[in-house]
Amino acid sequence: MAEVTLSDIVGLLLEKKRDEAHSRLLDFLRTHPDDAEAWLMLGNLYRSHHMWREAIDAFNHAKLLNPAGPADASIEGILEILHSLPGESY
């Protein structure tokens, strides 16, 4: 089987095959742990499922790899959402 690319994973997401995209993305990150774009993609996938802690972890990985990238804004967006939820403390 050929190696999966981020383009392949984007295609799965566009086809709404999120579980398969998630699995392939995790496989991709095992062999490409320094790919900031893949970590951003994972963070966005977790965010779309309201998996806030996992999303922040993934965005933090992306931020470490690319400090000038968009991960900071993504983390701030999640924190704003969390602070707006009634009865939640994070």
C-alpha positions in Angstrom: 0.0 0.0 0.0 1.3 3.5 -0.9 2.1 6.0 1.8 -0.8 8.2 2.6 -0.3 11.9 2.0 -2.0 14.9 3.6 -3.8 15.5 0.3 -5.3 12.0 0.7 -6.4 12.8 4.2 -8.0 16.1 3.0 -9.8 14.1 0.4 -11.2 11.7 3.1 -12.4 14.7 5.1 -14.1 16.2 2.1 -15.9 12.9 1.6 -16.9 13.1 5.2 -15.0 10.0 6.1 -13.8 11.4 9.4 -13.0 8.2 11.2 -10.8 6.9 8.4 -9.2 10.4 8.0 -8.4 10.4 11.8 -6.9 6.9 11.6 -4.8 7.8 8.5 -3.7 11.0 10.1 -2.5 9.3 13.2 -0.6 6.8 11.0 0.9 9.7 9.1 2.0 11.4 12.3 3.8 8.3 13.5 6.1 8.5 10.5 6.1 12.3 10.2 6.0 13.6 13.7 7.6 16.9 12.7 4.9 17.9 10.2 3.2 21.0 11.7 0.5 21.0 9.1 -0.5 17.5 10.0 -0.7 18.5 13.7 -2.9 21.4 12.8 -5.2 19.1 10.8 -5.4 16.8 13.8 -6.3 19.7 16.1 -9.0 20.9 13.7 -10.4 17.3 13.5 -10.5 17.1 17.3 -12.0 20.6 17.5 -14.8 19.7 15.1 -15.7 16.9 17.6 -15.5 19.2 20.6 -12.5 17.2 21.9 -11.0 20.4 23.4 -8.1 19.0 25.3 -6.9 16.8 22.5 -7.3 19.7 20.0 -5.2 22.0 22.3 -2.5 19.3 22.6 -2.4 18.8 18.8 -2.2 22.6 18.3 0.6 22.9 20.8 2.6 20.3 18.9 2.0 22.4 15.7 3.1 25.6 17.6 6.3 24.0 18.8 7.1 23.0 15.2 6.1 26.3 13.6 5.8 29.1 16.2 4.8 31.6 13.5 2.0 29.4 12.2 -1.8 29.6 13.0 -1.8 27.3 16.0 -1.8 30.1 18.5 -5.0 31.6 17.0 -6.6 28.1 17.1 -5.8 27.6 20.7 -7.1 31.1 21.6 -10.3 30.3 19.7 -10.8 27.1 21.8 -10.1 29.0 25.0 -12.7 31.6 24.1 -15.3 28.8 23.5 -14.4 27.1 26.8 -14.6 30.3 28.8 -18.1 31.0 27.3 -19.5 27.6 28.4 -21.7 27.9 31.5 -20.5 25.8 34.5 -17.2 24.8 32.8 -13.8 25.5 34.3 -10.6 24.7 32.5 
